Structure formats: structure tokens, C-alpha cells
Amino acid sequence: MEGIFINYRSGNHFAAIERLYDRLIWHFGKNCVFLDRSSIRGGERYPDVLREKLEGCEVLLAVIHPGWLIDADNETRLIDREGDWVRYEIKTALELGKLVIPVRLDDAAIPGVDDLPEELKELAVRQAIALRTGGFAADVEVLIGRLEHQVTPSWRPPELVPPPPAGTGARRRLAVVAAAFAGVAALIVPPVLALAYGRPVAADEEAPLSFQAAMWSALFMTSYPIIAGLLGLVRTRINNAEQIMHPISSNRYNSRFAIPVGMTTVALLSMIILAASGLTFPAYVTIMVLLVTFAGYVVALVRAERDEEDEERNWPRRPRWPITAPALRRGVERVRNRLTVWPAPLNREQQLKAEWSLAVLAEAADDFRRQGAGKRHAWLNRKFPRLTLACGLWIAATVGLFVASLSPDIAANPTRVRYYLAIAVFTGVVLAIFASGGELLYRYWRWMYGNVAAEVHDEVRELRGLLEERGPTSGVG
């Protein structure tokens, strides 16, 4: 046992002992406070239990009441009786080097050095703490303040788990190499197939399928910078909406916002595509891609919901890596909810958990700000590593399809400059689309990272003030 051993003598003052015990177990936890009547189970050998608890405790409170030393009825010295457990417990604690604190009840006086047996004389020179009936609550808080740094907490913060590596290992390099080969294949294979099986297109013929696919792909790409630009224009409103939505549970967030917005977006884009081209093959493929992407989005939301349920059960814990704005805001809301619901004054475990959680949130907010302060290529690799590779493949495939649509004509008339110029212009347009979208998105995310980090720091300062108000001294009078 690590904690507090309450040493007392039986008498009509036991109600004060129980009151002291109740307040101490509320603050430190039941496993950290020992009182024989409440802590020894029926059938246990109390001499063995007392010795074990004395050896394991960190502090012994020697409660001294009027008549503690001398029996007023027959004027015998109780401390000199053979087998006096009060004497044995104090003597053992002093011999073991434990911190022994005399606790005076009301008008009780601490015995002098000459009044105590040789092995207890040290008790007379230990600073005592008074517990008065009229000021019991305030006096107990003074005692708790004295014990705070002497008693080992029953709750310990979870061990620090380092974030996963940034993906610079063998698997990361293998993925980059595979994506590079896939990109080269996407760029080369369509023109090669067109040269092998295609033919020049006459003026009155419909454009080849490869050309239609390349145009549709390029058209769909334009949604990237458009969406990124719109995010920048309404970023304050988006942030205000997220401040309302992020703190709520994932279940409510998904059902009321994320999934309905995702479904609406897919439906609108599908209607625009159908209105522009009808149910052509490229339009069909594009709509299928949208549906598959939305399905993956829903799966990610369900996983996030399960992760949040796990975090709620195992609170407090560090935010998962990489840190996100919803995780920070929900972390703040968890602390706020607990500080609001917990009755004052907070016990030690509640206080330690809230303090640790707020410190972790402040540290996570700093990490979150640093995530948004990196260079563009580092931000892309850290925030969207898979999406970056996928976009590279997309660009290569789109340019490859466009080149494939012109390859038979180039083979028939390789000196026509306009074919090469068309390829260069198309490639430049595709790259410009992605570059402009990436820049706009980067600026939006950089602003968002800094804004959320500042918001979390403000919330943490506010909650630390609330924690101080509801701490051990609140409600004392």
C-alpha cells in the first residue's frame, strides 16, 4: 500500500475520525487511505494487516484527542499500557522513517517530550495540524495540502507512445518506386496501344474514346482548384461551423453533417455530369469513381466513430497521430464536460486527469501548428501521402490518354508541329490545374492549422481557470 495510515485511539470522538477518513478517500482514493475499522475485512488477522499497512504506508496521521495520553476516569497513562496499538503503530512508523503528522482534535494538546515514552519522544517535536469542529472542512484542506506531495497518486498518466515514423522506411520507398513505375506505364501504355491498333481520325468522325476520356478527366480535375478556392473564400464560416460540429460525438457528427453533406455532394456532381453529357461511358465511369470514393469515406467515418468510443472509455489519453482539428476540439470538450459534471471539490484523481489532459492538449496544439508550418512538399507528403501518389498517377494517365488520341495522327504525319504543341499545352494545363489547387489548399490548411491551435490554447487557459475554481479548496467554508 502507498498512502495514508490513520492512527487513532477509540472513543466518543470516532465520528470525527470517520469524517476525516471519508474526506481523505474522496480526495486520494480508497486504496490510498487505511483505517482499521473500514479497511480490515472480516476474518483477517488484524495484527498482520496492521504491520503490513504500516510498512507500506508513506504517511501516518497520529490523531490526538483530549484524553489521548491519560484516561480521565482513572488517571492512568494509556500510552504506557502493555500491548497499546496506538503506541506500537507510531513507534513502528518512526522506526521505518515514515512521515508522522500529529493531528489535534479541537482542544487536544500535543504531549511534551517528557510525557512520552522514549521511542515516541520524536512525536512531540513534529509540527501538528489542528482539526476543529467549527472549521473542519477548511482544516482538512490544509491537511490535504500537506499530504499532496507526500502521497503517491493512485492514477498515473499513460506512457508516452512515440508517433509512427513519417514513412521514410523501406515500405515508403517501395510505394514511391511502384507509383513511379505505374505513372510511367500510365503515360506510355495508352500511346503504344493507340499506335498498334489505332488509325488517324477523319475530320467527319467522332473524337476517339481516349480523347473523350482525357477531356473528361481534365474537366473533372478542375473541381480541385475550384473547391480549394471556395474553401479559402468561406474559410471563416467553415471554421465557425466546425467549431460547432467537431466537439459533438462522431455518431451525431456523421449522421447530421458528414454523411448528408457527402451524399449531397455526390448527387450534385452526378447530376452535373449527366446533364453535361448524358449516360456516356466516361460519365458512367466518373460517377462510379465518385460512389466508390464516397463508400471509402463512409468506412473512414465509421472507423473514426469506433476510435472515439474507445477514447471515451479510456479517457484520458493522448490524441492519435496525426493530430486533427476534430480530435483537439473533442478533447477540449471531454475535459469541459467532466469539469462541469464532477461535483466540487474535485478529488485528486480527477484533478490529476484534468491537469494532465489539458497539458497534453496544449502540447498537441503546438504540434498541430507545426504540422501546418512546413514547406509545401513536406505538407503534401505528411498530410496526403497516398493522395499525392494517386494524383501523380491521375496526371500521368490523363496525359497518356491525350497522347494516345493523337498518336496515330503523329505516326502518319510526324512533322506536324501542332500535335506536339497540343500535347505540351494540354500537359501544362493539367499541371497548372493541380498546382493551383494544391497552392490554394495549402494556404487554406496553413491558416486552419494556426487558427485551431490558437483556439485550443484559449480553451485550455479557460479550463485551467475552471479547474482551479473547482479544485480541492472550492466550496470550503
Legacy VTK file of the C-alpha trace (Angstrom):
# vtk DataFile Version 3.0
C-alpha trace
ASCII
DATASET POLYDATA
POINTS 477 float
0.000 0.000 0.000
1.170 3.508 -0.775
-0.713 6.201 1.064
-2.002 7.264 4.457
-2.334 5.260 7.682
-4.752 6.772 10.224
-3.634 6.061 13.786
-6.241 6.828 16.491
-7.484 5.783 19.903
-11.077 4.574 20.274
-13.543 6.852 21.992
-16.584 9.071 21.530
-14.590 11.166 19.036
-14.716 8.405 16.386
-17.260 10.356 14.313
-14.518 12.930 13.629
-12.169 10.113 12.599
-14.734 8.768 10.128
-15.350 12.241 8.757
-11.618 12.682 8.218
-11.400 9.250 6.572
-14.300 9.989 4.204
-12.732 13.250 3.049
-9.311 11.662 2.540
-10.615 8.716 0.493
-12.647 11.125 -1.644
-9.522 13.092 -2.476
-6.823 10.394 -2.574
-8.884 7.276 -3.334
-9.937 4.396 -1.091
-6.838 2.352 -1.891
-4.621 5.165 -0.607
-6.100 5.548 2.894
-6.126 2.936 5.688
-8.483 2.968 8.679
-8.682 -0.324 10.560
-12.447 -0.440 11.074
-13.154 0.295 7.423
-10.171 -1.384 5.754
-9.752 -4.749 7.538
-12.086 -7.444 6.257
-13.825 -9.948 8.468
-11.688 -12.967 9.373
-8.346 -11.271 8.653
-5.677 -11.246 11.367
-5.593 -7.577 12.259
-2.056 -7.642 13.776
-0.697 -8.928 10.433
-2.739 -6.422 8.423
-1.659 -3.521 10.634
2.029 -4.439 10.292
1.698 -4.815 6.525
-0.052 -1.437 6.123
2.447 0.301 8.385
5.339 -0.983 6.298
3.667 0.064 3.068
2.320 3.497 4.018
4.016 6.796 3.273
2.399 8.941 5.977
0.974 8.131 9.409
-1.575 10.541 10.870
-1.462 10.307 14.670
-4.893 11.655 15.691
-4.654 13.110 19.209
-7.848 13.910 21.102
-8.476 15.188 24.625
-7.650 12.241 26.919
-5.334 10.609 24.357
-2.456 10.308 26.821
-4.221 9.874 30.179
-7.568 8.231 30.973
-9.552 10.958 32.766
-11.656 8.410 34.698
-8.866 6.569 36.492
-5.948 8.844 35.568
-3.872 6.005 34.113
-1.435 6.603 31.277
-2.930 4.859 28.265
0.293 5.160 26.283
2.108 3.003 28.890
-0.280 0.080 28.713
1.167 -3.212 27.573
0.061 -4.016 24.026
-1.133 -0.457 23.279
-1.582 -0.461 19.488
-1.509 3.329 19.242
1.969 3.322 20.736
3.095 0.381 18.599
1.898 1.970 15.343
3.571 5.330 15.981
6.766 3.648 17.177
6.898 1.419 14.075
6.264 4.319 11.695
9.048 6.391 13.272
11.474 3.467 13.143
10.653 2.889 9.460
11.312 6.539 8.654
7.710 7.324 7.713
6.376 10.873 7.814
4.372 11.117 11.055
1.983 14.066 11.386
0.234 14.735 14.737
-3.397 15.776 14.152
-5.051 17.614 17.084
-8.804 17.304 17.512
-10.294 20.532 18.911
-8.605 21.485 22.211
-6.297 18.488 22.449
-2.700 19.334 23.340
0.330 17.608 21.878
2.125 15.774 24.729
5.520 17.157 25.700
8.780 15.321 25.283
8.823 14.375 28.963
5.287 12.970 28.774
6.078 10.400 26.091
7.984 7.094 26.211
11.492 7.137 24.832
10.539 5.651 21.451
7.737 8.259 20.955
9.546 11.428 22.067
10.053 12.388 18.393
6.256 12.838 18.102
6.381 15.831 20.460
8.601 17.840 18.095
6.656 17.105 14.893
4.585 20.025 13.569
0.922 19.311 14.273
-2.185 20.187 12.290
-5.425 21.087 14.069
-8.876 19.814 13.147
-11.563 21.973 14.759
-15.200 21.013 14.816
-16.202 24.528 13.770
-13.683 24.738 10.931
-13.347 21.096 9.996
-13.680 21.481 6.206
-11.071 24.241 5.971
-8.688 22.423 8.328
-8.922 19.193 6.329
-7.972 21.123 3.179
-4.850 22.361 4.968
-4.015 18.759 5.869
-4.664 17.595 2.285
-2.343 20.326 1.016
0.349 18.997 3.367
-0.188 15.431 2.158
-0.471 16.256 -1.535
3.230 15.916 -2.304
3.854 13.095 0.177
1.349 10.548 -1.101
1.959 8.748 -4.391
-1.006 9.279 -6.749
-3.207 6.234 -7.349
-3.533 7.266 -11.015
-0.542 7.622 -13.284
-0.538 9.132 -16.771
-0.321 6.639 -19.627
3.127 6.132 -21.053
4.152 8.282 -23.981
3.758 6.408 -27.254
6.008 7.954 -29.921
4.286 8.866 -33.177
4.740 6.418 -36.036
7.651 7.130 -38.394
6.962 9.576 -41.169
7.093 6.841 -43.774
10.739 7.078 -44.828
11.405 3.348 -44.466
11.570 0.526 -46.973
7.804 0.289 -47.418
7.568 4.005 -48.168
10.371 3.808 -50.744
8.792 0.731 -52.286
5.444 2.537 -52.601
7.123 5.526 -54.293
9.004 3.281 -56.731
5.831 1.319 -57.516
3.897 4.550 -58.061
6.666 5.854 -60.345
6.554 2.697 -62.487
2.749 2.845 -62.571
2.906 6.505 -63.609
5.344 5.758 -66.425
3.144 2.876 -67.541
0.030 5.079 -67.458
1.845 7.650 -69.560
3.347 5.227 -72.123
0.955 2.286 -72.473
-2.055 4.168 -73.958
0.013 5.781 -76.786
1.706 2.452 -77.528
-1.659 0.687 -77.776
-3.018 3.512 -79.952
-0.069 3.184 -82.314
-0.557 -0.562 -82.520
-4.320 -0.639 -83.029
-5.471 2.905 -83.829
-5.683 4.908 -87.009
-5.844 8.618 -87.896
-9.286 10.165 -87.300
-11.050 11.714 -90.253
-12.475 15.216 -89.985
-16.067 13.992 -90.011
-15.530 11.212 -87.439
-16.266 11.377 -83.735
-13.305 12.011 -81.489
-11.676 8.770 -80.246
-12.594 7.353 -76.854
-9.128 8.109 -75.488
-9.595 11.808 -76.323
-13.031 11.893 -74.672
-11.640 10.187 -71.560
-8.728 12.664 -71.372
-11.091 15.638 -71.699
-13.437 14.286 -69.064
-10.539 13.625 -66.736
-9.183 17.148 -67.227
-12.654 18.600 -66.727
-13.073 16.660 -63.502
-9.652 17.904 -62.349
-10.885 21.489 -62.458
-13.115 20.728 -59.468
-9.930 20.531 -57.361
-8.847 24.206 -57.612
-12.497 25.340 -57.640
-13.223 23.564 -54.349
-9.899 24.714 -52.861
-10.661 28.310 -53.874
-14.154 28.154 -52.383
-12.704 26.799 -49.136
-10.407 29.820 -48.959
-13.223 32.266 -49.635
-15.515 30.922 -46.916
-12.851 29.634 -44.535
-14.079 31.703 -41.582
-17.607 30.400 -41.961
-16.321 26.853 -42.338
-14.243 27.258 -39.191
-17.233 28.629 -37.266
-19.342 25.680 -38.410
-16.605 23.213 -37.459
-16.341 24.797 -34.005
-19.965 23.792 -33.518
-19.775 20.374 -35.205
-16.394 18.994 -34.104
-16.991 18.906 -30.329
-20.110 16.741 -30.695
-19.803 12.956 -30.805
-18.719 11.271 -34.024
-22.055 9.480 -34.197
-24.020 12.723 -34.216
-21.444 14.487 -36.430
-21.574 11.721 -39.034
-25.351 11.313 -39.067
-26.186 15.028 -39.052
-23.380 16.524 -41.127
-20.651 14.414 -42.699
-22.719 11.716 -44.412
-25.595 14.020 -45.565
-23.089 16.537 -46.978
-21.145 13.758 -48.706
-24.294 12.260 -50.225
-25.459 15.674 -51.403
-22.073 16.406 -52.999
-22.022 13.074 -54.852
-25.614 13.584 -56.045
-24.950 17.130 -57.288
-21.753 16.162 -59.121
-23.509 13.175 -60.692
-26.388 15.351 -61.914
-23.948 17.890 -63.387
-22.079 15.131 -65.214
-25.304 13.578 -66.578
-26.678 16.960 -67.623
-23.478 17.792 -69.487
-23.025 14.518 -71.379
-25.822 12.072 -70.728
-25.108 8.487 -69.703
-21.954 8.051 -71.763
-19.222 5.603 -70.830
-16.833 8.277 -69.409
-19.708 9.775 -67.404
-20.628 6.321 -66.094
-17.016 5.657 -65.038
-16.770 9.057 -63.350
-19.957 8.501 -61.352
-18.740 5.047 -60.292
-15.473 6.585 -59.074
-17.475 9.130 -57.055
-19.567 6.369 -55.455
-16.536 4.240 -54.593
-14.798 7.288 -53.097
-17.876 8.078 -51.011
-18.045 4.465 -49.798
-14.424 4.710 -48.635
-15.269 8.000 -46.923
-18.126 6.350 -45.000
-15.858 3.485 -43.905
-13.329 6.023 -42.596
-16.105 7.796 -40.662
-17.220 4.533 -39.038
-13.640 3.770 -38.009
-13.306 7.249 -36.514
-16.539 6.688 -34.585
-15.210 3.462 -33.085
-11.902 5.129 -32.224
-13.762 7.890 -30.400
-15.796 5.381 -28.381
-12.524 3.715 -27.376
-11.012 7.074 -26.365
-14.088 7.903 -24.285
-13.823 4.595 -22.410
-10.085 5.017 -21.802
-10.008 8.773 -21.069
-7.637 10.471 -20.635
-5.224 9.534 -23.382
-3.047 11.282 -25.907
-4.572 12.257 -29.267
-3.858 9.790 -32.032
-1.224 10.679 -34.608
-1.568 12.519 -36.903
-3.345 15.117 -34.819
-6.542 16.516 -36.328
-8.749 19.515 -35.590
-11.769 17.345 -34.592
-9.579 15.333 -32.182
-8.337 18.531 -30.494
-11.791 20.063 -30.209
-13.348 16.867 -28.907
-10.513 16.527 -26.401
-11.273 20.017 -25.098
-14.979 19.185 -24.897
-14.314 15.976 -22.919
-12.436 17.934 -20.256
-15.098 20.645 -20.185
-17.893 18.093 -19.754
-16.132 16.398 -16.866
-15.229 19.609 -15.063
-18.866 20.663 -15.380
-20.359 17.364 -14.199
-17.905 16.431 -11.442
-19.015 17.745 -8.018
-16.726 20.226 -6.291
-14.271 19.936 -4.728
-12.541 17.636 -7.193
-10.687 14.665 -5.812
-7.040 14.090 -6.514
-7.517 11.631 -9.383
-9.987 13.923 -11.133
-7.630 16.839 -10.708
-4.607 14.894 -11.979
-6.504 13.579 -15.003
-7.848 17.017 -15.916
-4.442 18.712 -15.453
-2.663 16.031 -17.498
-5.296 16.132 -20.240
-5.063 19.930 -20.528
-1.270 19.779 -20.669
-1.450 17.140 -23.404
-3.974 19.223 -25.374
-1.728 22.293 -25.190
1.234 20.203 -26.352
-0.859 18.657 -29.149
-2.000 22.129 -30.262
1.653 23.164 -30.625
2.359 20.018 -32.657
-0.704 20.744 -34.781
0.535 24.276 -35.528
3.942 22.901 -36.501
2.271 20.448 -38.897
0.807 23.394 -40.792
4.023 25.412 -40.811
6.046 23.061 -43.008
7.049 23.550 -46.621
4.658 22.560 -49.380
6.279 19.263 -50.355
6.624 18.233 -46.687
2.967 19.118 -46.080
1.842 17.028 -49.063
3.957 14.028 -48.046
2.817 14.203 -44.418
-0.835 15.109 -44.847
-1.749 13.401 -48.132
0.975 10.846 -48.983
-1.326 8.372 -50.728
-3.406 11.085 -52.358
-0.242 12.710 -53.717
0.814 9.444 -55.360
-2.720 8.903 -56.677
-2.804 12.403 -58.189
0.533 11.769 -59.871
-0.899 8.613 -61.426
-4.015 10.517 -62.432
-1.964 13.206 -64.215
0.145 10.590 -65.980
-2.911 8.607 -67.089
-4.718 11.723 -68.341
-1.729 12.941 -70.345
-1.183 9.380 -71.609
-4.779 9.179 -72.876
-4.433 12.538 -74.614
-1.195 11.497 -76.283
-2.836 8.201 -77.275
-5.637 10.115 -79.052
-3.023 11.874 -81.224
-0.511 9.036 -81.627
-1.955 7.622 -84.916
-2.018 11.123 -86.435
1.540 11.795 -85.304
2.675 8.470 -86.774
1.003 9.354 -90.093
2.410 12.874 -90.210
5.260 13.282 -87.666
6.243 16.745 -88.904
3.002 18.451 -87.911
4.037 20.785 -85.096
0.504 21.369 -83.881
0.275 17.839 -82.472
3.287 18.369 -80.236
2.085 21.829 -79.314
-1.315 20.416 -78.342
0.351 17.811 -76.107
2.536 20.458 -74.450
-0.387 22.804 -73.873
-2.605 20.018 -72.526
0.150 18.800 -70.177
0.768 22.352 -68.982
-2.942 22.918 -68.355
-3.244 19.693 -66.341
-0.168 20.531 -64.257
-1.391 24.108 -63.744
-4.760 22.814 -62.529
-3.133 20.644 -59.886
-0.533 23.246 -58.931
-3.139 25.994 -58.438
-5.423 23.652 -56.480
-2.537 22.475 -54.325
-1.427 26.040 -53.571
-4.925 27.168 -52.635
-5.444 24.099 -50.453
-2.042 24.560 -48.811
-2.866 28.160 -47.883
-6.251 27.122 -46.502
-4.789 24.325 -44.386
-1.958 26.541 -43.116
-4.496 29.121 -41.952
-6.716 26.436 -40.434
-3.850 24.799 -38.508
-2.776 28.069 -36.901
-6.336 29.146 -36.162
-7.319 25.861 -34.483
-4.099 25.772 -32.445
-4.744 29.299 -31.108
-8.360 28.383 -30.354
-7.323 25.274 -28.371
-4.779 27.263 -26.341
-7.507 29.778 -25.431
-9.839 26.939 -24.393
-7.105 25.305 -22.316
-6.451 28.564 -20.438
-10.165 28.908 -19.731
-10.473 25.316 -18.497
-7.416 25.675 -16.273
-9.192 28.588 -14.598
-12.310 26.429 -14.164
-10.160 23.609 -12.763
-8.638 25.983 -10.235
-12.116 27.158 -9.194
-13.321 23.594 -8.683
-10.137 22.311 -7.059
-9.747 20.948 -3.536
-10.252 24.330 -1.847
-13.509 25.171 -3.677
-16.637 25.057 -1.603
-14.688 25.113 1.679
-16.087 27.204 4.409
LINES 1 478
477 0 1 2 3 4 5 6 7 8 9 10 11 12 13 14 15 16 17 18 19 20 21 22 23 24 25 26 27 28 29 30 31 32 33 34 35 36 37 38 39 40 41 42 43 44 45 46 47 48 49 50 51 52 53 54 55 56 57 58 59 60 61 62 63 64 65 66 67 68 69 70 71 72 73 74 75 76 77 78 79 80 81 82 83 84 85 86 87 88 89 90 91 92 93 94 95 96 97 98 99 100 101 102 103 104 105 106 107 108 109 110 111 112 113 114 115 116 117 118 119 120 121 122 123 124 125 126 127 128 129 130 131 132 133 134 135 136 137 138 139 140 141 142 143 144 145 146 147 148 149 150 151 152 153 154 155 156 157 158 159 160 161 162 163 164 165 166 167 168 169 170 171 172 173 174 175 176 177 178 179 180 181 182 183 184 185 186 187 188 189 190 191 192 193 194 195 196 197 198 199 200 201 202 203 204 205 206 207 208 209 210 211 212 213 214 215 216 217 218 219 220 221 222 223 224 225 226 227 228 229 230 231 232 233 234 235 236 237 238 239 240 241 242 243 244 245 246 247 248 249 250 251 252 253 254 255 256 257 258 259 260 261 262 263 264 265 266 267 268 269 270 271 272 273 274 275 276 277 278 279 280 281 282 283 284 285 286 287 288 289 290 291 292 293 294 295 296 297 298 299 300 301 302 303 304 305 306 307 308 309 310 311 312 313 314 315 316 317 318 319 320 321 322 323 324 325 326 327 328 329 330 331 332 333 334 335 336 337 338 339 340 341 342 343 344 345 346 347 348 349 350 351 352 353 354 355 356 357 358 359 360 361 362 363 364 365 366 367 368 369 370 371 372 373 374 375 376 377 378 379 380 381 382 383 384 385 386 387 388 389 390 391 392 393 394 395 396 397 398 399 400 401 402 403 404 405 406 407 408 409 410 411 412 413 414 415 416 417 418 419 420 421 422 423 424 425 426 427 428 429 430 431 432 433 434 435 436 437 438 439 440 441 442 443 444 445 446 447 448 449 450 451 452 453 454 455 456 457 458 459 460 461 462 463 464 465 466 467 468 469 470 471 472 473 474 475 476
